Structures are given as structure tokens and as C-alpha cells.
Amino acid sequence: MKQKSARKSTSPGPPPHTGHPRVRGTGRADDTDRPVSRIRRRLLGWYEKNRRDLPWRETRDPYAVWISEIMLQQTRVETVIPYYRRFLERFPDASSLAAASTDEVLKVWENLGYYSRARNLHEAAKIVAEHHGGRLPEALEDLATLPGIGEYTAGAVGSIAFGQPVPAVDGNVRRVLARLHAIGEPVDSGPGKSRIRTLAEELVSPEDPGAFNQALMDLGSRICTPALPRCRECPLADECEAFRQGRQEEIPVNSPKKSLPFEIAVAAVLRNRDGRLLVVRRPLHGFLGGLWKLPGGFLRPGEDLPAGLRRTVREETGLAVRVLDELASVNAVYSHFRLRLTSFRCRRQGSRNPPPEGPDRRWATFEEMNSLAFSKADRLLLPFLPPFPSRASAG
């Protein structure tokens, strides 16, 4: 995060303070217990009155908690709620998820993004069904062996579902602790992460670790926000060293972010005699793995769009194509690059016989296109397709 030391905070200044920062362990005349206990009590009291009514907080079922925590990674709560409900309706337990096909899982996940999460959930569910009797393991070391479960997710599931006194450090928690202790080093660096982790371990409540971890997350998302923190409403304002110093908008410090590279990709709209559209499935272990798309790919440096489309279609399907008119161009932003994707109407050259279908390639009707899982960028191209003839829609 860029420092904003020149910007005036909209939060009122800290109250007069004498003595050392309270978070460091000094007491008050009316509150002489240990600072850690005081922070726990104040935070849990605030959470009891202000906790958000969310569907995954209505259960302590480890499977449901696990699904919610995976979905919430880098995704807003409001976006997750309908996906969470739909996913549990379709896959109510690990065994039903394990028995599903990759296409089924990706279709339910479609447009939630970060599709490796869905693939890892699917693989982990198979392990849970085969080696743990369909029940998520309770031991943290066993949880951490499952695909897609890292330190944060193991801590969240362990504390919320199993009541284990372990921290769950996400971006919200990292920000709250960095401000509470006025940590000036980058919190996304190795030493910064280690220090935050140690502080979180010391602070987590042994009596109700799940509620405590969720309280920290809620505090970070609603009060101790990245910009314009609402410090006067914070139950920990008296304990906060950054607030005492007037540095709450400068902290946390993050390492400088690199600018995202820009990539250009192309897609071919190819129809057979029946008007069906050629679609291909991406390799399972790769960018947007397992999702369907129109044939094509990324351009090489200096390559123009028609030449790149002819090359990538040939490499992907073995077909030689003639590139006709441009249909649409859409933009998308991913975690590691920005993308512009352009589609063209194309015509096959050479053999009149269409290439055979297979598990990763098919000539799809309109209904089949709607049943397959596409990335958001690929899905944005579909409204610009020429209309399907009635016999293609009917199959």
C-alpha cells in the first residue's frame, strides 16, 4: 500500500495519551488485566453486537466452512453468498463433490474466478472421500496436506469448525494487527508475515477461537478498512499504537507492486454445416484449466492478429483456417496480467470433413454452449456470435 502521510485522515485524532502504548502491556486505573485479555474481551463484545448475518455462520459443519473459506479467498462476501448456496445445494458433502465430473464442478463455479480453487476443491474432496471416510480431517497437519488448503484456510477451518485455538491470518487480520502494533515494515515480506503470525498466535482466544478469528476479519473489513478507517467506532482504538501516533492511514506498509503486463489473445468462430460452433477445453493444469473456450490463443511479440489466430488454431486443433471479419474485442484483468481478447469469424480450409470430436473438443449447439463452463472473458464474446440456426439449437 502506498503511504499517504501527506493526506489528512478523516478519522478524528487520537485521545490524549500519557504513558506507553497500551498494546505494549501497560494497564489503566479501571482496567488492570493483561492487554491481550482486554483486547479479546472488547473484540468479542463488539462482534456479538455487530456480527454479520452470513449463511456460513449458521453452521459449524466442517465441509460447509471449508467451501466458504475457499470461495472467500480474494472474493467479496456479497459475490460469494449466491455461489455458496448454489454449490452446497448441488454438492452437499465431500462425497457428492468427489463423485462429480470436472465439468460439473467448473460450471457451478463459473464466473467466481480463480478456477484453481474449484479444481483443488474437487481433488481434495476425492482425497477426503477415499482416505477420510468423507469427513474433513480435524488435525491441522492433515488439513494442510489437502490441495488448496494453506496456512490461512487450515487455521480458519480448524478454529471455526473444530474449535482449535489457532489463528487465521487473512488480509483483514494482517491490517488490524499491523495497525494495532504500528508495524512499519512491509507486512507482505517474509519477516513481516512472520511477525504478524506470531502476534496472531499470541492473541487468538482459547475459549472461542472461531468467533475471535471471524471478529478480527469483520473488524478489518468493516471498521479498520484499507482507506479511511473508522477509528472512533473501533473497539480497539484505545489499544491501537498506529491510532495513537496518527499513522493509521500509513499502515500497513506493503512492498511496491509491479505493473501488470498486457497480453493479446485471439479466438476463432468456426461453424460446421449444421451451424454448430467449435469449442475446445483448456488443459486441466494451466491457465483457466478445464474451462471451455473458442479455439485460439496468445499472440507472440510482433505477430498480427490474423497470423496469430491462424497459428494458434492450427497448433490447438490441427485445422487450417481463413480469417474473415472481426466480431468483438473484450478486456479482462487477471491476477498476473491484463488481457485483450478479440474474436474473428473464420472458415476452415482444406478437407471438407470436420475434425472428429473428443473429450477436449466438440461442435456445440446453443444449448450445449450454455451448459459448458467458460471464463468470464470468453463468455463476454458469446453475445457477439452470429445467430445459431434453428437446427443447430435443436441439435
C-alpha positions as CSV (number, residue, x, y, z in Angstrom):
1,M,0.0,0.0,0.0
2,K,1.3,3.4,-0.9
3,Q,2.0,5.6,2.1
4,K,-0.4,8.6,2.5
5,S,1.4,10.6,5.1
6,A,0.6,13.9,3.3
7,R,-3.1,13.2,3.3
8,K,-5.2,14.3,6.3
9,S,-7.2,11.5,8.0
10,T,-10.9,11.9,8.1
11,S,-10.8,10.0,11.4
12,P,-10.7,12.3,14.4
13,G,-7.3,12.4,16.1
14,P,-6.5,10.1,19.0
15,P,-7.5,10.9,22.5
16,P,-4.8,12.4,24.8
17,H,-2.4,9.7,25.8
18,T,0.1,9.6,28.6
19,G,2.4,6.8,29.2
20,H,3.3,3.9,26.9
21,P,1.1,2.4,24.1
22,R,-1.5,0.3,25.8
23,V,-0.9,-2.6,23.4
24,R,2.5,-3.0,24.9
25,G,1.2,-4.1,28.2
26,T,0.6,-1.0,30.5
27,G,-2.7,-1.0,32.4
28,R,-5.2,1.6,33.2
29,A,-6.6,2.6,36.6
30,D,-10.0,1.0,35.7
31,D,-8.7,-1.9,33.7
32,T,-5.7,-3.6,35.1
33,D,-5.9,-7.1,33.5
34,R,-3.5,-8.2,30.8
35,P,-3.8,-6.2,27.5
36,V,-4.3,-9.5,25.5
37,S,-7.3,-10.4,27.6
38,R,-8.6,-6.9,27.3
39,I,-8.4,-6.9,23.5
40,R,-10.1,-10.3,23.4
41,R,-12.9,-9.2,25.6
42,R,-13.5,-5.9,23.7
43,L,-13.3,-7.5,20.3
44,L,-15.7,-10.4,21.1
45,G,-18.1,-8.0,22.8
46,W,-18.1,-5.8,19.6
47,Y,-18.6,-8.9,17.5
48,E,-21.5,-10.2,19.5
49,K,-23.4,-6.9,18.8
50,N,-22.2,-6.3,15.2
51,R,-21.5,-9.7,13.6
52,R,-22.8,-10.0,10.0
53,D,-25.6,-12.5,9.3
54,L,-23.9,-14.7,6.7
55,P,-25.1,-18.2,5.6
56,W,-21.8,-20.0,6.5
57,R,-22.1,-18.7,10.1
58,E,-25.3,-20.6,10.6
59,T,-23.3,-23.9,10.7
60,R,-20.2,-25.4,12.1
61,D,-20.2,-28.2,9.5
62,P,-16.5,-28.5,8.5
63,Y,-17.4,-29.2,4.9
64,A,-19.5,-26.0,4.6
65,V,-16.9,-23.9,6.5
66,W,-14.3,-25.2,4.1
67,I,-16.3,-24.3,1.0
68,S,-17.0,-20.8,2.3
69,E,-13.4,-20.1,3.2
70,I,-12.1,-21.3,-0.2
71,M,-14.7,-19.1,-2.0
72,L,-14.0,-16.1,0.1
73,Q,-10.3,-16.0,-0.9
74,Q,-9.8,-12.8,-2.9
75,T,-13.6,-12.5,-3.5
76,R,-16.1,-10.2,-1.9
77,V,-18.7,-11.6,0.6
78,E,-21.6,-10.3,-1.5
79,T,-20.4,-12.1,-4.5
80,V,-19.8,-15.4,-2.7
81,I,-23.2,-15.8,-1.0
82,P,-25.2,-17.0,-4.0
83,Y,-22.3,-19.2,-5.2
84,Y,-22.0,-20.7,-1.7
85,R,-25.7,-21.6,-1.6
86,R,-25.8,-23.0,-5.1
87,F,-22.6,-25.0,-4.6
88,L,-23.9,-26.7,-1.4
89,E,-27.3,-27.4,-3.0
90,R,-25.5,-29.2,-5.8
91,F,-22.7,-30.7,-3.7
92,P,-24.0,-31.0,-0.1
93,D,-21.0,-33.0,1.1
94,A,-17.5,-34.1,0.2
95,S,-18.7,-37.4,-1.2
96,S,-21.1,-35.8,-3.7
97,L,-18.4,-33.3,-4.7
98,A,-15.8,-36.1,-5.2
99,A,-18.3,-38.1,-7.4
100,A,-18.9,-35.1,-9.7
101,S,-17.2,-34.5,-13.1
102,T,-14.7,-31.7,-13.6
103,D,-17.2,-30.1,-16.0
104,E,-20.0,-30.1,-13.4
105,V,-17.8,-28.5,-10.7
106,L,-16.5,-25.8,-13.0
107,K,-19.9,-25.0,-14.3
108,V,-21.3,-24.4,-10.8
109,W,-18.1,-22.3,-10.1
110,E,-18.4,-20.3,-13.4
111,N,-17.6,-16.6,-13.1
112,L,-16.5,-16.8,-9.5
113,G,-12.9,-16.7,-10.8
114,Y,-9.6,-18.1,-9.7
115,Y,-10.7,-21.5,-11.0
116,S,-7.7,-23.3,-9.5
117,R,-9.7,-23.1,-6.3
118,A,-12.5,-25.2,-7.8
119,R,-10.1,-27.7,-9.2
120,N,-8.3,-28.0,-5.9
121,L,-11.6,-28.4,-4.0
122,H,-12.6,-31.2,-6.4
123,E,-9.2,-33.0,-5.9
124,A,-9.3,-32.5,-2.1
125,A,-12.8,-33.9,-2.0
126,K,-11.7,-37.1,-3.7
127,I,-8.9,-37.5,-1.1
128,V,-11.4,-36.8,1.8
129,A,-13.9,-39.4,0.3
130,E,-11.2,-42.0,-0.2
131,H,-9.0,-41.6,2.8
132,H,-11.1,-39.9,5.5
133,G,-14.5,-41.5,5.2
134,G,-16.0,-38.4,3.5
135,R,-15.3,-36.2,6.5
136,L,-12.8,-33.4,6.6
137,P,-9.9,-34.3,8.9
138,E,-9.7,-32.4,12.2
139,A,-5.9,-32.4,12.6
140,L,-4.3,-29.3,11.1
141,E,-1.4,-31.3,9.7
142,D,-3.9,-33.5,7.8
143,L,-5.9,-30.5,6.6
144,A,-2.7,-28.8,5.3
145,T,-2.0,-31.8,3.1
146,L,-5.2,-31.3,1.0
147,P,-4.9,-29.5,-2.3
148,G,-5.7,-25.8,-2.0
149,I,-5.5,-25.6,1.8
150,G,-2.7,-23.4,3.1
151,E,-2.0,-21.9,6.5
152,Y,-4.9,-19.5,6.5
153,T,-7.6,-22.0,5.4
154,A,-6.3,-24.6,7.8
155,G,-6.5,-22.1,10.6
156,A,-10.0,-20.9,9.6
157,V,-11.4,-24.4,9.3
158,G,-9.6,-25.6,12.4
159,S,-10.8,-22.7,14.6
160,I,-14.3,-22.2,13.3
161,A,-15.3,-25.8,12.7
162,F,-13.2,-27.7,15.2
163,G,-12.7,-25.0,17.9
164,Q,-8.9,-25.3,17.8
165,P,-7.0,-22.2,19.2
166,V,-5.1,-21.3,16.0
167,P,-5.1,-18.0,14.1
168,A,-6.4,-17.4,10.7
169,V,-4.5,-14.5,9.1
170,D,-6.0,-13.0,6.0
171,G,-5.6,-9.5,4.6
172,N,-8.1,-8.0,7.0
173,V,-6.4,-9.6,10.1
174,R,-3.0,-8.6,8.8
175,R,-4.1,-4.9,8.5
176,V,-5.7,-4.9,12.0
177,L,-2.6,-6.3,13.7
178,A,-0.2,-4.1,11.7
179,R,-2.1,-1.0,12.9
180,L,-2.6,-2.3,16.5
181,H,1.2,-2.7,16.8
182,A,2.2,0.1,14.4
183,I,4.4,-2.3,12.3
184,G,6.4,-0.2,9.9
185,E,8.0,-2.9,7.8
186,P,6.2,-4.4,4.8
187,V,3.6,-6.9,6.1
188,D,3.8,-8.9,2.8
189,S,7.5,-9.5,3.3
190,G,8.9,-12.7,4.9
191,P,9.8,-11.0,8.2
192,G,6.5,-9.0,8.2
193,K,4.4,-12.1,7.7
194,S,6.3,-14.0,10.4
195,R,5.8,-11.2,12.9
196,I,2.1,-10.9,12.1
197,R,1.7,-14.6,12.5
198,T,3.4,-14.6,15.9
199,L,1.2,-11.7,17.1
200,A,-1.9,-13.6,15.9
201,E,-0.9,-16.7,17.7
202,E,-0.5,-14.8,21.0
203,L,-3.8,-13.0,20.6
204,V,-6.2,-15.8,19.5
205,S,-8.8,-16.6,22.1
206,P,-8.5,-20.2,23.5
207,E,-12.2,-20.1,24.7
208,D,-13.8,-19.3,21.3
209,P,-11.1,-19.1,18.6
210,G,-13.6,-19.3,15.7
211,A,-15.6,-16.3,16.8
212,F,-12.4,-14.4,17.6
213,N,-10.9,-15.0,14.2
214,Q,-14.1,-14.0,12.5
215,A,-14.3,-10.9,14.7
216,L,-10.9,-9.8,13.6
217,M,-11.9,-10.4,9.9
218,D,-15.1,-8.4,10.4
219,L,-13.3,-5.6,12.1
220,G,-10.8,-5.3,9.3
221,S,-13.5,-5.4,6.6
222,R,-15.9,-3.0,8.2
223,I,-14.0,-0.7,10.6
224,C,-10.3,-1.0,10.1
225,T,-10.6,-0.6,6.3
226,P,-7.6,0.0,3.9
227,A,-8.6,3.6,3.4
228,L,-10.5,6.0,5.7
229,P,-10.6,3.7,8.7
230,R,-13.4,4.4,11.1
231,C,-11.2,4.7,14.2
232,R,-13.7,6.3,16.5
233,E,-16.0,3.3,16.1
234,C,-13.3,0.8,16.7
235,P,-13.5,-1.2,20.0
236,L,-9.7,-1.4,20.0
237,A,-8.9,2.3,19.4
238,D,-7.5,2.7,22.9
239,E,-5.1,-0.2,22.3
240,C,-4.0,0.9,18.8
241,E,-0.5,2.2,18.5
242,A,-1.0,3.4,14.9
243,F,-4.0,5.4,16.0
244,R,-2.1,6.9,19.0
245,Q,0.6,8.0,16.5
246,G,-1.9,9.3,13.9
247,R,-0.4,6.9,11.3
248,Q,-3.5,4.7,10.8
249,E,-3.7,5.6,7.1
250,E,0.1,4.9,6.5
251,I,-0.1,1.4,7.9
252,P,0.1,-1.3,6.9
253,V,3.1,-0.9,4.6
254,N,3.2,-3.2,1.6
255,S,6.0,-3.9,-0.9
256,P,5.7,-1.9,-4.2
257,K,3.5,-3.7,-6.7
258,K,4.8,-4.4,-10.2
259,S,2.7,-3.2,-13.1
260,L,0.7,-5.9,-14.8
261,P,1.9,-6.9,-18.3
262,F,-0.5,-6.6,-21.2
263,E,-1.3,-9.7,-23.3
264,I,-3.3,-10.0,-26.5
265,A,-5.2,-13.2,-27.4
266,V,-7.4,-14.2,-30.3
267,A,-10.3,-16.6,-30.8
268,A,-11.9,-18.2,-33.9
269,V,-15.6,-18.6,-34.5
270,L,-15.8,-21.7,-36.6
271,R,-19.1,-23.3,-37.6
272,N,-19.8,-26.7,-39.2
273,R,-22.5,-27.4,-41.8
274,D,-25.1,-27.7,-39.1
275,G,-24.2,-24.4,-37.7
276,R,-22.6,-25.9,-34.6
277,L,-19.7,-24.0,-33.0
278,L,-16.2,-25.5,-32.5
279,V,-15.1,-25.2,-28.8
280,V,-12.1,-26.7,-27.1
281,R,-11.3,-27.4,-23.5
282,R,-8.2,-25.9,-21.9
283,P,-5.6,-28.2,-20.4
284,L,-6.6,-29.1,-16.8
285,H,-3.3,-27.9,-15.3
286,G,-2.8,-24.4,-16.8
287,F,-4.3,-21.0,-17.2
288,L,-8.1,-21.3,-16.5
289,G,-7.6,-25.1,-16.6
290,G,-10.5,-27.2,-17.5
291,L,-12.7,-24.4,-18.9
292,W,-14.0,-24.4,-22.4
293,K,-13.2,-21.7,-25.0
294,L,-13.2,-20.8,-28.7
295,P,-10.1,-22.1,-30.5
296,G,-7.1,-19.7,-30.5
297,G,-4.5,-18.4,-28.1
298,F,-1.9,-15.7,-27.2
299,L,0.0,-13.7,-29.8
300,R,3.7,-13.7,-30.0
301,P,5.6,-10.4,-29.9
302,G,5.2,-8.6,-33.2
303,E,2.6,-11.0,-34.5
304,D,-0.5,-9.5,-36.0
305,L,-4.0,-10.8,-35.0
306,P,-4.9,-12.8,-38.2
307,A,-1.5,-14.5,-38.3
308,G,-1.6,-15.3,-34.6
309,L,-5.1,-16.7,-35.0
310,R,-4.1,-19.0,-37.9
311,R,-1.1,-20.3,-36.0
312,T,-2.9,-20.9,-32.6
313,V,-5.9,-22.6,-34.2
314,R,-3.5,-24.9,-36.2
315,E,-1.5,-25.7,-33.1
316,E,-4.6,-26.4,-31.0
317,T,-6.8,-28.2,-33.4
318,G,-4.7,-29.1,-36.5
319,L,-7.1,-27.1,-38.7
320,A,-6.0,-24.6,-41.3
321,V,-8.4,-21.6,-41.3
322,R,-9.0,-18.4,-43.3
323,V,-9.6,-15.4,-41.0
324,L,-12.5,-13.3,-42.1
325,D,-14.1,-10.4,-40.2
326,E,-13.6,-9.3,-36.7
327,L,-16.6,-9.8,-34.4
328,A,-15.8,-8.4,-31.0
329,S,-13.0,-7.4,-28.6
330,V,-13.2,-7.6,-24.8
331,N,-10.8,-6.8,-21.9
332,A,-10.2,-8.7,-18.7
333,V,-7.8,-8.4,-15.8
334,Y,-6.3,-11.4,-14.1
335,S,-4.0,-11.6,-11.0
336,H,-0.8,-11.6,-13.1
337,F,-1.7,-9.8,-16.4
338,R,-4.2,-7.8,-18.3
339,L,-5.8,-9.3,-21.4
340,R,-7.5,-8.1,-24.6
341,L,-9.3,-11.0,-26.4
342,T,-10.5,-10.5,-30.0
343,S,-12.8,-12.9,-31.9
344,F,-12.9,-13.4,-35.7
345,R,-15.3,-15.3,-37.9
346,C,-13.2,-17.9,-39.6
347,R,-13.6,-20.6,-42.3
348,R,-11.9,-24.0,-42.5
349,Q,-9.6,-24.6,-45.4
350,G,-8.6,-27.9,-46.9
351,S,-10.7,-31.0,-46.0
352,R,-14.4,-30.7,-46.1
353,N,-14.8,-33.2,-43.3
354,P,-15.0,-31.7,-39.8
355,P,-12.3,-32.8,-37.3
356,P,-13.6,-35.6,-35.0
357,E,-14.9,-34.7,-31.6
358,G,-13.2,-35.9,-28.4
359,P,-13.2,-35.2,-24.7
360,D,-11.5,-31.8,-25.2
361,R,-13.1,-30.7,-28.5
362,R,-16.7,-30.6,-29.7
363,W,-19.1,-29.0,-32.2
364,A,-21.6,-27.4,-29.8
365,T,-25.2,-26.3,-30.1
366,F,-26.6,-23.2,-28.5
367,E,-27.9,-25.2,-25.6
368,E,-24.6,-27.0,-25.1
369,M,-22.7,-23.7,-25.1
370,N,-24.9,-22.6,-22.2
371,S,-24.2,-25.9,-20.3
372,L,-20.4,-25.6,-20.6
373,A,-18.2,-23.6,-18.2
374,F,-16.4,-20.7,-19.9
375,S,-14.2,-18.0,-18.4
376,K,-15.7,-14.5,-18.0
377,A,-13.8,-13.1,-21.0
378,D,-14.8,-16.0,-23.2
379,R,-18.4,-15.7,-22.1
380,L,-18.4,-12.0,-22.9
381,L,-17.7,-12.9,-26.6
382,L,-20.7,-15.2,-26.9
383,P,-23.4,-12.4,-27.4
384,F,-21.5,-11.2,-30.5
385,L,-21.7,-14.6,-32.2
386,P,-23.7,-14.8,-35.4
387,P,-27.1,-16.4,-34.5
388,F,-27.4,-20.1,-34.3
389,P,-29.6,-21.7,-37.0
390,S,-32.7,-23.5,-35.5
391,R,-31.4,-26.9,-36.4
392,A,-28.1,-26.3,-34.6
393,S,-30.1,-25.2,-31.5
394,A,-32.2,-28.3,-31.7
395,G,-29.1,-30.5,-32.1
